[in-house]
Amino acid sequence: MGATMRAFPTTSMLTLALGIAGLAAVPFLGCEALVVVPNVPDACTPKTCAELPLACGDLDDGCGGKVSCGCGLALSCQAETQRCACASPDWNHSVIDSGSVFVGMHTAIATDATGAVHIAYSEGDVDLKYLRQPGGLPSWAATAEVVDPNGPIDGASLVVDAAGVVHLSYYRWKNAGGNFWDGELWYARREPSGTWTNRQVVAVGETGYVSGDTTALAIDGQGRLHILFHQFTALTADFSHAWSASGTSWQTELVRKGDRADSWTAGAGKVSLAVEGAKLHALFFDYIAQSLRYASCAADGKWTVASEPVALPSGTTKLFGDFSSLVIDSGGTLHAVFNDFMSTSNSALRYAQKRPGLPWTLQYVDPPPGTMGRAVGDYNSLAIDSRGRLHASYYDLMNQQLVYAYRPQQGAWTVEIADRQNKAGAYSAIAVDSANRVHISYFEEIDSRRGQLRYAVRCQ
């Protein structure tokens, strides 16, 4: 509704006011009763480039004017369509945060409907930080936002919902004296206005502490938040699930009870989560049974842990499968990558696929089976694009480089070095946007005390 202007004429002005063209005569009800309400149109707010994702050139701003928009990294403007398209298949690398400590560990990355890129990461033992690259713009925010200043922090997982709200899960560590540390599970939420709120999900003392290499956060088809994590006591290492309708209050439950075996545990390590409507799919590693396991939660909220493992290690190592990543395609097929670590000079990245109603099938990604002298697969992350193509990032431990693998809907994987910068590639996280650009955040170690957050992007 337009703004309303009210004029309160005096008696001497009333006759003049009633005679003005365009003003309807009204019955005389007293001097203070005459209200003239002109037809004032609503104010128009011009659109910005962030509200016109993947559009470029001189565009209609919705208010009769023009707004000039460019394209993000690795894209160019197609004049005939005024749309951003791939400019080059080459990787574009940059350092987006650095400092005097290990900046850029424990990264998590996501894209949203506007094309914006969101990254969360830790800054040494200090805090959890967040950076955003607005949709349609090639540059990042000038200053990183501090999500939680109460470090050390690790295990971050990040998603962005349809309303542009950023959701984060992570572990916060607290020194309990000497070499003893207690872990807490936390959740953070960023409104589109930029306001952050933080809430504790599981506190120290409830059943010991929480830990693991990562948390796994997702939003189901009904808008509920889900976090997978590990919960430790003196004797157990349990695989657990927390959920919330709004993020303000959380409920937790046990998915699988684990036992300790010396310093190894039946469920520590990286957990993976994929959502199919109201159904949850999860991967975790069972150290005692020495197998990568699959669990699912039906729409009724009941968890089932599959009796048969997804995969068994090819060697005797206890580090097999402690890094895994899981996605689901539009047809309900599950796709996963995981590491098969045999030694510091011999490890591999493997791929698993599960079609609805069928068992898992396995495939080597890098290197081929029987190949020795490669140490790859740690810090793996998997994404699927709008065409069903798979994209994976992971670390080459021997050469200390970031590796990228790509697979069409069917067929073999193509493997390439994504960044040859020395000691860059650990803590990799990958995402694909609506323009099918591949985005990877990862850590570069500069020396024994310092590191920085790196970012790579390319068209596919």
Protein Blocks (a to p, Z undefined) as FASTA:
>chain_A
ZZdddddddfklmmmmmmpghiacdddebjklpccddddddddddddfklmghiacjdde
hnopacdddddehiacdfklopacdfbfcdcdddfbdcjbdehiaiacdddfkopacddd
dehjlbccdddddehiabdcfbdcdfblcbcdehiacdddfkopacddddddddeehjbc
cdddddddddfkopacdddfbdghinopaedjbdcddddfkopacdddddddfkbccddd
dddfkopaccdddfbdcddehjbcchiacdddddehjaccdddddfklopaddddddfko
pacddfbdfbdcfblbfkgokaccddddfkopacddddddfbfkbccdddddddehiacd
dddfbdcehiahiaehiaiacdddfkopacdddddfklopaddddddfbdcdddddfblc
ghihihiacdddfkopacddddddfblmbccdddddddZZ
